[in-house]
Amino acid sequence: MLLVETLLQTWKRHFPVSKPYCQDMQNCLRMNKTLYFLLVAVSALLICACDPPVQEQERSGDNQVSEQFIRVNQYMQQRHQDHIAAFLERVGWSAEVSPSGLWIILEKAGEGRRITENMKVSFAFKSTLLDGTPCYQATPENPKQITIGKGGVESGVEQGLQKLSEGAEAIFLIPPHLAHGNFGDREKIPGNSVLIYHVQVLKVE
């Protein structure tokens, strides 16, 4: 536990979140992935180094692994939130953040039905990484169609849509734990990537 604390403090001293640091998004991604796997590896070594009786080792080992993973994930989530906040300050956007860590910028309020669970939603979108690298898109002529609560899209997008009504336009900034996590989608989205979603709600039923 002390070794993990020392690593976290060392990382914070040498790699503080700052605007110059966050401007190099590829560097941010590499640092995040390196830190995550380093902390996980150290946690595993700490568990293996203990040698209590077998039954006690199984119980304490499971608890320690759970605690270490929770701590690592909490730390990584906070770093992603700091990166998003620094990005918003740099580009001059004003956003609201939800308890789950999703950031929302409402560009146009919708006048139609409010989106709720089990509703069918058609929407156009364009997604990019924080550095502007394009990922995926759907046009108004060929929109994305989902049923809220049934999957088929990042959980952050579902959460964001439920803050909108038919006709609304918004920007979502989605941290990795609400998108594609530590490993990405193995196509266009690297692991530990924050996504920007420009969304236009076309139809709600």
Backbone as CSV, one residue per row, in Angstrom:
resi,resn,N_x,N_y,N_z,CA_x,CA_y,CA_z,C_x,C_y,C_z
1,MET,0.840,-1.203,0.000,0.000,0.000,0.000,0.872,1.248,0.000
2,LEU,1.965,1.253,0.849,2.844,2.416,0.900,3.556,2.628,-0.424
3,LEU,3.920,1.523,-1.084,4.599,1.646,-2.371,3.687,2.265,-3.411
4,VAL,2.413,1.866,-3.420,1.457,2.449,-4.360,1.272,3.926,-4.071
5,GLU,1.171,4.287,-2.759,1.039,5.695,-2.392,2.246,6.485,-2.892
6,THR,3.456,5.904,-2.704,4.676,6.577,-3.141,4.671,6.792,-4.651
7,LEU,4.229,5.766,-5.402,4.166,5.893,-6.866,3.194,6.991,-7.282
8,LEU,2.030,7.035,-6.641,1.049,8.062,-6.983,1.602,9.454,-6.721
9,GLN,2.251,9.626,-5.564,2.789,10.932,-5.231,3.925,11.323,-6.178
10,THR,4.783,10.328,-6.524,5.881,10.599,-7.458,5.339,11.012,-8.815
11,TRP,4.313,10.298,-9.284,3.707,10.624,-10.591,3.125,12.037,-10.565
12,LYS,2.448,12.399,-9.478,1.846,13.729,-9.394,2.907,14.826,-9.410
13,ARG,4.079,14.545,-8.760,5.134,15.559,-8.733,5.754,15.748,-10.107
14,HIS,6.001,14.635,-10.809,6.725,14.706,-12.074,5.833,14.937,-13.276
15,PHE,4.544,14.582,-13.175,3.634,14.759,-14.302,2.365,15.469,-13.846
16,PRO,2.483,16.701,-13.335,1.267,17.430,-12.917,0.425,17.767,-14.105
17,VAL,-0.907,17.889,-13.890,-1.807,18.294,-14.969,-1.659,19.791,-15.170
18,SER,-1.267,20.175,-16.344,-1.120,21.584,-16.676,-1.515,21.776,-18.110
19,LYS,-1.732,23.006,-18.502,-2.159,23.252,-19.874,-1.084,22.856,-20.884
20,PRO,0.215,23.174,-20.667,1.212,22.719,-21.641,1.255,21.207,-21.754
21,TYR,1.167,20.526,-20.605,1.209,19.058,-20.649,0.023,18.499,-21.413
22,CYS,-1.192,19.020,-21.157,-2.390,18.477,-21.774,-2.511,18.836,-23.245
23,GLN,-1.724,19.788,-23.720,-1.802,20.118,-25.132,-1.241,18.989,-25.978
24,ASP,-0.311,18.181,-25.412,0.225,17.030,-26.136,-0.599,15.815,-25.764
25,MET,-1.720,15.596,-26.483,-2.663,14.555,-26.079,-2.080,13.157,-26.252
26,GLN,-1.234,12.942,-27.276,-0.633,11.617,-27.441,0.257,11.311,-26.249
27,ASN,0.975,12.320,-25.750,1.800,12.118,-24.563,0.933,11.786,-23.361
28,CYS,-0.221,12.477,-23.241,-1.151,12.195,-22.141,-1.601,10.745,-22.167
29,LEU,-1.961,10.263,-23.349,-2.455,8.887,-23.466,-1.375,7.892,-23.079
30,ARG,-0.139,8.132,-23.554,0.949,7.208,-23.214,1.208,7.209,-21.715
31,MET,1.228,8.396,-21.111,1.477,8.490,-19.677,0.393,7.781,-18.889
32,ASN,-0.865,7.980,-19.273,-1.981,7.357,-18.555,-1.899,5.844,-18.628
33,LYS,-1.657,5.303,-19.828,-1.595,3.847,-19.963,-0.405,3.286,-19.188
34,THR,0.759,3.980,-19.250,1.941,3.512,-18.534,1.688,3.489,-17.042
35,LEU,1.109,4.570,-16.523,0.825,4.631,-15.088,-0.145,3.552,-14.659
36,TYR,-1.212,3.364,-15.423,-2.239,2.386,-15.055,-1.641,0.991,-14.943
37,PHE,-0.912,0.565,-15.968,-0.385,-0.795,-15.952,0.758,-0.946,-14.956
38,LEU,1.518,0.144,-14.716,2.562,0.087,-13.710,1.977,-0.129,-12.323
39,LEU,0.915,0.626,-12.006,0.296,0.498,-10.691,-0.362,-0.862,-10.516
40,VAL,-0.999,-1.361,-11.575,-1.608,-2.686,-11.496,-0.545,-3.753,-11.271
41,ALA,0.585,-3.645,-11.985,1.661,-4.624,-11.848,2.248,-4.591,-10.445
42,VAL,2.467,-3.387,-9.920,3.014,-3.274,-8.564,2.045,-3.845,-7.542
43,SER,0.752,-3.581,-7.743,-0.257,-4.129,-6.832,-0.201,-5.651,-6.816
44,ALA,-0.079,-6.251,-8.004,-0.014,-7.712,-8.089,1.225,-8.250,-7.385
45,LEU,2.361,-7.549,-7.556,3.592,-7.998,-6.895,3.470,-7.913,-5.378
46,LEU,2.808,-6.858,-4.898,2.620,-6.726,-3.447,1.788,-7.869,-2.893
47,ILE,0.762,-8.256,-3.651,-0.093,-9.361,-3.198,0.701,-10.657,-3.152
48,CYS,1.478,-10.903,-4.223,2.228,-12.156,-4.314,3.326,-12.240,-3.263
49,ALA,3.807,-11.068,-2.806,4.895,-11.074,-1.834,4.430,-11.511,-0.442
50,CYS,3.150,-11.436,-0.192,2.616,-11.836,1.122,2.530,-13.354,1.210
51,ASP,2.779,-13.902,2.413,2.742,-15.353,2.552,2.059,-15.771,3.851
52,PRO,0.777,-15.368,4.053,0.031,-15.835,5.218,-0.512,-17.228,4.945
53,PRO,-1.219,-17.850,5.903,-1.864,-19.138,5.639,-2.750,-19.057,4.408
54,VAL,-2.954,-20.208,3.757,-3.610,-20.234,2.448,-4.988,-19.601,2.467
55,GLN,-5.852,-20.004,3.414,-7.214,-19.467,3.434,-7.201,-17.973,3.701
56,GLU,-6.371,-17.556,4.662,-6.289,-16.126,4.962,-5.711,-15.372,3.778
57,GLN,-4.742,-16.001,3.091,-4.132,-15.359,1.935,-5.166,-15.136,0.835
58,GLU,-6.045,-16.110,0.618,-7.063,-15.969,-0.409,-8.000,-14.812,-0.097
59,ARG,-8.432,-14.731,1.176,-9.362,-13.657,1.558,-8.695,-12.299,1.500
60,SER,-7.517,-12.192,2.146,-6.847,-10.893,2.187,-6.357,-10.491,0.808
61,GLY,-5.936,-11.493,0.012,-5.466,-11.191,-1.337,-6.564,-10.600,-2.198
62,ASP,-7.768,-11.195,-2.129,-8.895,-10.669,-2.902,-9.229,-9.243,-2.488
63,ASN,-9.237,-9.008,-1.159,-9.557,-7.665,-0.667,-8.519,-6.644,-1.112
64,GLN,-7.246,-7.023,-1.030,-6.182,-6.101,-1.414,-6.228,-5.797,-2.900
65,VAL,-6.475,-6.813,-3.705,-6.563,-6.592,-5.150,-7.705,-5.631,-5.466
66,SER,-8.861,-5.854,-4.831,-10.017,-4.985,-5.067,-9.713,-3.555,-4.659
67,GLU,-9.101,-3.389,-3.485,-8.790,-2.056,-2.993,-7.805,-1.347,-3.920
68,GLN,-6.786,-2.083,-4.366,-5.775,-1.465,-5.224,-6.372,-1.056,-6.565
69,PHE,-7.199,-1.907,-7.148,-7.818,-1.562,-8.428,-8.752,-0.369,-8.273
70,ILE,-9.482,-0.311,-7.176,-10.368,0.831,-6.935,-9.550,2.111,-6.841
71,ARG,-8.438,2.063,-6.101,-7.597,3.247,-5.938,-6.995,3.687,-7.263
72,VAL,-6.514,2.731,-8.035,-5.925,3.068,-9.336,-6.975,3.682,-10.254
73,ASN,-8.160,3.066,-10.303,-9.215,3.578,-11.180,-9.680,4.967,-10.746
74,GLN,-9.790,5.180,-9.441,-10.194,6.498,-8.954,-9.168,7.553,-9.338
75,TYR,-7.898,7.206,-9.206,-6.841,8.155,-9.557,-6.860,8.470,-11.048
76,MET,-7.018,7.432,-11.881,-7.041,7.643,-13.325,-8.260,8.466,-13.737
77,GLN,-9.397,8.202,-13.120,-10.598,8.975,-13.443,-10.409,10.448,-13.094
78,GLN,-9.752,10.711,-11.966,-9.512,12.108,-11.592,-8.573,12.778,-12.578
79,ARG,-7.564,12.065,-13.039,-6.650,12.634,-14.039,-7.399,12.962,-15.325
80,HIS,-8.302,12.089,-15.757,-9.069,12.360,-16.965,-9.957,13.586,-16.777
81,GLN,-10.552,13.721,-15.586,-11.368,14.903,-15.318,-10.509,16.170,-15.360
82,ASP,-9.301,16.087,-14.835,-8.393,17.240,-14.871,-8.017,17.591,-16.310
83,HIS,-7.806,16.578,-17.133,-7.473,16.827,-18.543,-8.631,17.523,-19.256
84,ILE,-9.849,17.052,-18.983,-11.022,17.667,-19.621,-11.167,19.114,-19.169
85,ALA,-11.015,19.358,-17.873,-11.142,20.715,-17.353,-10.095,21.637,-17.967
86,ALA,-8.863,21.142,-18.105,-7.806,21.952,-18.718,-8.112,22.229,-20.185
87,PHE,-8.640,21.236,-20.875,-9.015,21.417,-22.279,-10.107,22.474,-22.421
88,LEU,-11.139,22.398,-21.591,-12.242,23.356,-21.650,-11.747,24.782,-21.389
89,GLU,-10.844,24.914,-20.440,-10.288,26.243,-20.148,-9.495,26.771,-21.341
90,ARG,-8.753,25.880,-21.977,-7.919,26.294,-23.110,-8.750,26.751,-24.302
91,VAL,-9.852,26.036,-24.589,-10.668,26.383,-25.761,-11.777,27.374,-25.433
92,GLY,-11.974,27.653,-24.133,-12.964,28.643,-23.743,-14.396,28.161,-23.747
93,TRP,-14.610,26.848,-23.566,-15.964,26.309,-23.503,-16.430,26.264,-22.045
94,SER,-17.720,26.478,-21.858,-18.331,26.356,-20.529,-19.232,25.131,-20.523
95,ALA,-18.982,24.213,-19.596,-19.727,22.946,-19.571,-20.175,22.628,-18.154
96,GLU,-21.243,21.833,-18.070,-21.700,21.291,-16.799,-21.255,19.836,-16.699
97,VAL,-20.847,19.431,-15.513,-20.389,18.057,-15.314,-21.391,17.310,-14.447
98,SER,-21.710,16.085,-14.850,-22.650,15.253,-14.109,-21.913,14.493,-13.011
99,PRO,-22.632,13.910,-12.049,-21.983,13.129,-10.990,-21.135,11.973,-11.523
100,SER,-21.482,11.437,-12.694,-20.727,10.317,-13.258,-19.433,10.757,-13.929
101,GLY,-19.264,12.074,-14.150,-18.051,12.570,-14.803,-18.255,12.963,-16.253
102,LEU,-19.497,12.942,-16.752,-19.800,13.367,-18.117,-19.950,14.890,-18.157
103,TRP,-19.287,15.528,-19.139,-19.375,16.974,-19.312,-20.307,17.262,-20.486
104,ILE,-21.225,18.245,-20.301,-22.234,18.542,-21.317,-22.266,20.041,-21.603
105,ILE,-22.249,20.377,-22.891,-22.424,21.755,-23.340,-23.701,21.793,-24.182
106,LEU,-24.702,22.470,-23.718,-25.957,22.566,-24.458,-25.865,23.734,-25.428
107,GLU,-25.875,23.418,-26.728,-25.776,24.456,-27.755,-27.141,24.958,-28.202
108,LYS,-28.125,24.065,-28.166,-29.486,24.435,-28.573,-30.476,23.573,-27.798
109,ALA,-31.405,24.211,-27.125,-32.410,23.467,-26.369,-33.455,22.879,-27.319
110,GLY,-33.841,21.647,-27.080,-34.884,21.024,-27.891,-36.269,21.411,-27.408
111,GLU,-37.210,21.405,-28.325,-38.591,21.751,-27.972,-39.523,20.543,-28.031
112,GLY,-38.964,19.385,-28.362,-39.794,18.186,-28.464,-39.787,17.371,-27.189
113,ARG,-40.043,16.072,-27.330,-40.143,15.179,-26.169,-38.792,15.009,-25.491
114,ARG,-38.842,14.961,-24.166,-37.635,14.715,-23.377,-37.268,13.237,-23.487
115,ILE,-35.996,12.951,-23.646,-35.530,11.574,-23.821,-35.456,10.876,-22.468
116,THR,-36.062,9.685,-22.383,-36.021,8.882,-21.165,-35.747,7.422,-21.534
117,GLU,-35.651,6.602,-20.521,-35.364,5.170,-20.688,-36.362,4.504,-21.634
118,ASN,-35.838,3.624,-22.479,-36.606,2.800,-23.423,-37.160,3.572,-24.627
119,MET,-36.856,4.848,-24.736,-37.283,5.596,-25.927,-36.345,5.323,-27.095
120,LYS,-36.891,5.352,-28.300,-36.083,5.221,-29.504,-35.635,6.614,-29.946
121,VAL,-34.346,6.745,-30.181,-33.777,8.054,-30.501,-32.965,7.955,-31.792
122,SER,-33.209,8.893,-32.699,-32.396,9.043,-33.905,-31.598,10.329,-33.756
123,PHE,-30.295,10.240,-33.981,-29.465,11.432,-33.813,-28.271,11.402,-34.765
124,ALA,-27.863,12.594,-35.167,-26.635,12.754,-35.939,-25.516,13.092,-34.960
125,PHE,-24.304,12.683,-35.284,-23.191,12.986,-34.389,-21.864,12.970,-35.144
126,LYS,-20.887,13.591,-34.527,-19.496,13.498,-34.968,-18.645,13.353,-33.720
127,SER,-17.813,12.312,-33.668,-16.967,12.103,-32.498,-15.501,12.275,-32.870
128,THR,-14.748,12.896,-31.948,-13.314,13.088,-32.127,-12.604,12.838,-30.804
129,LEU,-11.278,12.731,-30.869,-10.464,12.749,-29.664,-10.264,14.201,-29.236
130,LEU,-9.669,14.406,-28.066,-9.456,15.768,-27.589,-8.553,16.579,-28.521
131,ASP,-7.653,15.916,-29.224,-6.753,16.643,-30.123,-7.373,16.899,-31.490
132,GLY,-8.653,16.543,-31.656,-9.343,16.784,-32.915,-9.315,15.642,-33.903
133,THR,-8.620,14.555,-33.577,-8.577,13.407,-34.479,-9.985,12.838,-34.661
134,PRO,-10.488,12.743,-35.902,-11.848,12.239,-36.114,-11.965,10.750,-35.805
135,CYS,-13.107,10.361,-35.259,-13.372,8.947,-34.962,-14.528,8.435,-35.821
136,TYR,-15.763,8.735,-35.419,-16.930,8.233,-36.139,-17.948,9.350,-36.320
137,GLN,-18.890,9.135,-37.228,-19.948,10.113,-37.405,-21.181,9.466,-38.029
138,ALA,-22.307,10.145,-37.858,-23.566,9.768,-38.507,-24.229,11.066,-38.943
139,THR,-24.677,11.120,-40.167,-25.246,12.341,-40.728,-26.757,12.400,-40.489
140,PRO,-27.367,13.584,-40.630,-28.828,13.673,-40.520,-29.544,12.807,-41.550
141,GLU,-28.901,12.607,-42.714,-29.497,11.773,-43.756,-29.402,10.285,-43.421
142,ASN,-28.409,9.919,-42.635,-28.218,8.516,-42.242,-27.871,8.471,-40.749
143,PRO,-28.851,8.771,-39.884,-28.571,8.957,-38.456,-28.328,7.648,-37.713
144,LYS,-27.776,7.792,-36.522,-27.643,6.687,-35.577,-28.976,6.494,-34.880
145,GLN,-29.405,5.242,-34.733,-30.672,4.950,-34.064,-30.434,3.968,-32.925
146,ILE,-30.882,4.331,-31.736,-30.712,3.459,-30.573,-31.978,3.490,-29.723
147,THR,-32.087,2.501,-28.839,-33.108,2.512,-27.790,-32.396,2.742,-26.467
148,ILE,-32.771,3.793,-25.760,-32.080,4.149,-24.522,-32.182,2.999,-23.514
149,GLY,-31.032,2.615,-23.000,-30.980,1.533,-22.023,-30.681,0.178,-22.623
150,LYS,-30.603,0.111,-23.962,-30.374,-1.174,-24.637,-28.971,-1.301,-25.206
151,GLY,-28.115,-0.316,-24.957,-26.754,-0.389,-25.464,-26.652,0.062,-26.918
152,GLY,-25.559,-0.337,-27.549,-25.343,0.046,-28.939,-24.604,1.353,-29.093
153,VAL,-24.250,1.972,-27.977,-23.524,3.245,-27.993,-22.831,3.390,-26.640
154,GLU,-21.836,4.261,-26.553,-21.131,4.466,-25.297,-22.111,4.883,-24.188
155,SER,-21.844,4.427,-22.969,-22.747,4.754,-21.861,-22.806,6.255,-21.624
156,GLY,-21.704,6.957,-21.889,-21.703,8.405,-21.742,-22.649,9.091,-22.709
157,VAL,-22.781,8.538,-23.909,-23.713,9.098,-24.884,-25.148,8.888,-24.416
158,GLU,-25.458,7.690,-23.925,-26.800,7.430,-23.392,-27.129,8.385,-22.244
159,GLN,-26.175,8.574,-21.350,-26.408,9.492,-20.236,-26.659,10.907,-20.736
160,GLY,-25.853,11.335,-21.706,-26.003,12.680,-22.230,-27.316,12.886,-22.949
161,LEU,-27.730,11.894,-23.728,-28.986,12.015,-24.468,-30.176,12.186,-23.520
162,GLN,-30.105,11.547,-22.366,-31.219,11.653,-21.415,-31.295,13.017,-20.724
163,LYS,-30.339,13.879,-21.041,-30.408,15.274,-20.581,-31.027,16.181,-21.651
164,LEU,-31.364,15.599,-22.813,-31.800,16.397,-23.962,-33.241,16.079,-24.360
165,SER,-33.749,16.910,-25.256,-35.072,16.712,-25.846,-34.938,16.698,-27.367
166,GLU,-35.984,16.275,-28.030,-35.996,16.252,-29.489,-35.693,17.647,-30.034
167,GLY,-34.776,17.716,-30.989,-34.386,18.986,-31.579,-33.169,19.623,-30.932
168,ALA,-32.692,19.068,-29.829,-31.559,19.658,-29.114,-30.239,19.383,-29.835
169,GLU,-29.279,20.260,-29.591,-27.911,20.078,-30.064,-26.983,20.288,-28.874
170,ALA,-25.991,19.416,-28.758,-25.118,19.487,-27.585,-23.754,18.897,-27.903
171,ILE,-22.818,19.174,-27.007,-21.482,18.577,-27.066,-21.272,17.793,-25.778
172,PHE,-20.866,16.548,-25.912,-20.522,15.719,-24.761,-19.006,15.532,-24.726
173,LEU,-18.412,15.683,-23.576,-17.017,15.294,-23.359,-17.039,14.084,-22.444
174,ILE,-16.655,12.949,-23.006,-16.876,11.664,-22.348,-15.547,11.059,-21.896
175,PRO,-15.342,10.888,-20.582,-14.117,10.263,-20.097,-14.090,8.775,-20.430
176,PRO,-12.912,8.163,-20.403,-12.790,6.759,-20.816,-13.701,5.788,-20.084
177,HIS,-13.943,6.016,-18.781,-14.753,5.040,-18.040,-16.212,5.066,-18.486
178,LEU,-16.619,6.079,-19.254,-17.971,6.120,-19.823,-17.931,5.889,-21.335
179,ALA,-16.771,5.495,-21.837,-16.631,5.281,-23.287,-15.995,3.924,-23.554
180,HIS,-14.702,3.917,-23.908,-14.064,2.657,-24.307,-12.951,2.215,-23.365
181,GLY,-12.879,2.815,-22.177,-12.018,2.309,-21.127,-10.531,2.325,-21.431
182,ASN,-9.827,1.377,-20.820,-8.368,1.330,-20.891,-7.833,0.805,-22.214
183,PHE,-8.680,0.135,-23.003,-8.171,-0.537,-24.190,-8.680,0.047,-25.500
184,GLY,-9.617,1.012,-25.449,-10.135,1.590,-26.684,-11.040,0.629,-27.416
185,ASP,-11.337,0.964,-28.679,-12.196,0.069,-29.474,-11.397,-0.761,-30.467
186,ARG,-10.068,-0.666,-30.395,-9.142,-1.436,-31.236,-9.270,-1.068,-32.718
187,GLU,-9.899,0.057,-32.993,-9.992,0.536,-34.372,-9.524,1.985,-34.459
188,LYS,-10.391,2.923,-34.084,-10.042,4.337,-34.209,-9.814,5.031,-32.872
189,ILE,-10.202,4.377,-31.783,-10.137,5.031,-30.466,-9.090,4.329,-29.596
190,PRO,-7.993,5.004,-29.274,-6.980,4.400,-28.399,-7.497,4.222,-26.979
191,GLY,-6.793,3.409,-26.202,-7.153,3.231,-24.809,-7.003,4.523,-24.021
192,ASN,-7.809,4.661,-22.976,-7.783,5.825,-22.097,-7.997,7.139,-22.854
193,SER,-8.911,7.120,-23.810,-9.182,8.320,-24.618,-10.457,9.017,-24.159
194,VAL,-10.350,10.333,-23.984,-11.528,11.174,-23.793,-12.118,11.453,-25.174
195,LEU,-13.446,11.333,-25.290,-14.119,11.577,-26.571,-14.935,12.862,-26.519
196,ILE,-14.958,13.561,-27.652,-15.854,14.702,-27.829,-16.933,14.282,-28.815
197,TYR,-18.178,14.389,-28.396,-19.336,14.050,-29.234,-20.141,15.317,-29.527
198,HIS,-20.259,15.683,-30.792,-21.188,16.732,-31.221,-22.476,16.027,-31.644
199,VAL,-23.576,16.321,-30.955,-24.809,15.563,-31.122,-25.962,16.463,-31.545
200,GLN,-26.767,15.970,-32.477,-28.012,16.640,-32.884,-29.143,15.627,-32.805
201,VAL,-30.081,15.854,-31.890,-31.213,14.923,-31.710,-32.249,15.202,-32.786
202,LEU,-32.537,14.197,-33.607,-33.436,14.383,-34.745,-34.857,13.926,-34.446
203,LYS,-34.978,12.768,-33.772,-36.326,12.204,-33.551,-36.333,11.398,-32.268
204,VAL,-37.431,11.531,-31.513,-37.618,10.773,-30.275,-39.002,10.141,-30.313
205,GLU,-39.046,8.840,-30.059,-40.351,8.150,-30.057,-40.361,7.000,-29.047
